[in-house]
């Protein structure tokens, strides 16, 4: 964490000449994110200003300034009073969930789910429909845009922005304006602009996160050779969808989105989310951060070769874990599917020295106890790795996709360099 307090921020940047203004603005944004994250964690009971100062190390004066700006923007409200051991009860503040929203989309090979999360991460509305990646990128992108529009009309009573959005992203104009800009990590949000503009009565749609099977380039917002769907290779999905909706869009692998959601729910350390559905993949969290790799392609777990003379895989190789595991599931041999999956999990654990593996996806959900028991049994003699069901919502991936947009507001992750506005 940077130096506490806005006064310290001024001191820290005093020797940097013309860069002072930008750095001071950055630290103010960082401090506002710290405060918002504490409000999010506090829930409906809220947290007092002195408590915020204690937790963050910010000065009381800095906390007062930040909370005043956040309140004027409609991002927080009073939550009653907390008893104090020193004098009169303290006014508690809480996050205002309806102040902002994010859309999450899970685009699978055969279905699509779109949902809306409020600022607290609570699911407000959901739409799920059949889809076919094989219909072609432009057709599917049109379908995604239609579902997002319908979702927002259903829940907020308007188009992509509901009523005129006042949320500002990275200091650029309002979300509703078709401004071409990149949401850079170092420039995310001062949740309140310098003018202290009020958001009262305005529905803030911060953006759309899309999660789909990989491999893909997260930074460029481009799918690569998705197994079985070569027509998606190089398609500029992020930019095409942003152009259709007039909203910022982020694209990531489905497993990374799920891992991010699990991380934000309080999981810590190093773990892998292993997804078994229409394909197999892994989302990696190493030392408390989602790991995507140098080219954002980490976690292509299903295409490790585990049988050199095995059956052909749609990716072009032979004996891939995905081909063997899905074939076992298709013939109803869950014990064999779990045994094959355990081979891959063992490789992953021994390579990365992670703490635990969480199993999820529709195939796991259909036989959760059998998969967890089978993988644990196969691993028992090799490693002390903890294996558990991922649990949580049936919409874990779509919720994680929405968190690609929401999480940076709270300083909980890097703001995705792959979020694009049009």
DATA-V862975 format. One record per helix or strand of 3 or more residues. SS is the DSSP state (h for helix, s for strand). FROM is the first residue (numbers start at 1). TO is the last residue. If there is no record, write none. Layout:
# DATA-V862975
ss & from & to
SS & FROM & TO
SS & FROM & TO
This chain:
# DATA-V862975
ss & from & to
h & 6 & 12
h & 17 & 45
h & 49 & 56
h & 60 & 72
s & 76 & 82
s & 90 & 95
h & 97 & 99
s & 101 & 107
s & 111 & 118
s & 123 & 130
h & 133 & 135
h & 137 & 156
h & 185 & 187
s & 205 & 212
h & 230 & 232
h & 237 & 245
s & 249 & 253
h & 254 & 264
s & 271 & 276
s & 280 & 286
s & 289 & 291
h & 301 & 303
h & 321 & 330
h & 334 & 352
s & 356 & 360
h & 362 & 366
h & 368 & 379
s & 386 & 389
h & 396 & 410
